[in-house]
């Protein structure tokens, strides 16, 4: 169902597979207090779990149940500035959850919106998923704004169990997607 793709290109970004040289950025995205403020966990992940997950991404078999992409700025050579991911949540229903994380120093540049739009457009055009959701803590005003710019619609509100915080579940479908 979920085909492997090497990269997705947007106007300013390249969404690509992770490589070993990206490990420092991966670690920062999973340990930075500002980045983790609204991630649905009750505590920061352990260094071992961060390292293990990264090893899965750059492993030889190339399998990644959550198709995660490193996001590079095209006109600024250097390491990735963030990530976007699509995680299948219901294979029978062709539903996935989209998520994004970017380094605080690039917040406010529109990269989360652009990268996520590129990933969703690719996914819907590839017929991988018919419905995509995003679970966003209601206090995360930046991600709520990203969801709005993408045209994701708040579907329902619930409590995120690990963090014990309120979240809105946003969604869109391939039929509603305007890319």
C-alpha positions, -999 to +999 in steps of 0.1 A: +000+000+000+026+026+010+052+028-018+088+038-012+097+072-026+132+087-025+121+123-023+093+149-027+103+183-040+083+215-031+090+251-041+118+255-014+123+221+002+134+186-006+117+159+015+141+130+014+151+098+032+172+101+063+209+094+061+235+086+088+249+122+085+215+135+097+217+119+131+225+151+150+194+168+136+173+137+143+185+138+179+178+175+183+143+171+169+136+144+196+153+162+226+148+199+221+125+212+249+108+237+226+102+211+199+089+185+225+066+210+243+035+198+224+045+163+214+021+138+230+044+121+254+046+124+292+084+125+291+113+129+266+122+097+248+153+079+260+186+082+241+184+045+232+149+048+218+159+078+197+189+060+184+170+028+177+143+046+158+169+065+137+187+031+130+153+018+116+151+048+093+185+044+078+186+006+079+195-015+049+160-028+043+145+007+039+113-003+057+097+025+076+061+020+089+059+057+095+072+071+063+094+099+077+112+125+056+141+148+064+133+183+052+162+202+035+160+238+023+171+238-013+189+271-014+207+267+019+231+238+018+234+220+051+216+195+073+178+191+074+158+217+093+129+194+102+109+163+094+074+153+082+059+118+085+029+098+075+020+069+097-006+044+086-032+040+113-059+019+096-048-001+065-084-013+057-097+023+058-066+037+040-061+062+069-028+078+080-017+103+105+006+132+094+030+149+118+057+175+115+087+188+136+111+216+128+140+231+145+130+262+165+155+284+146+134+280+114+099+284+129+079+311+112+093+304+077+063+284+065+084+252+061+059+230+081+030+240+059+050+236+027+065+203+036+033+188+049+014+201+018+040+185-004+038+152+014+000+151+015-003+160-022+022+132-031+003+107-009-032+115-023-019+116-059-003+081-053-035+068-039-018+056-008-044+070+016-079+083+013-080+100+048-053+118+067-055+130+103-034+151+125-035+150+163-027+185+177-027+197+213-051+226+215-024+248+231-001+243+201-011+275+183+016+271+156+005+236+146-032+246+147-023+274+123-004+249+100-035+227+100-057+257+091-034+267+062-035+231+049-073+230+050-074+203+076-107+205+095-111+199+133-130+166+135-132+159+172-116+167+206-102+141+229-077+136+257-042+125+246-035+096+270+003+099+274+004+136+279-031+140+296-037+171+274-066+180+252-060+175+215-081+182+184-080+156+157-079+173+123-086+155+091-089+157+053-097+133+026-084+128-009-118+141-022-115+173+000-078+179-006-070+210-026-032+208-023 
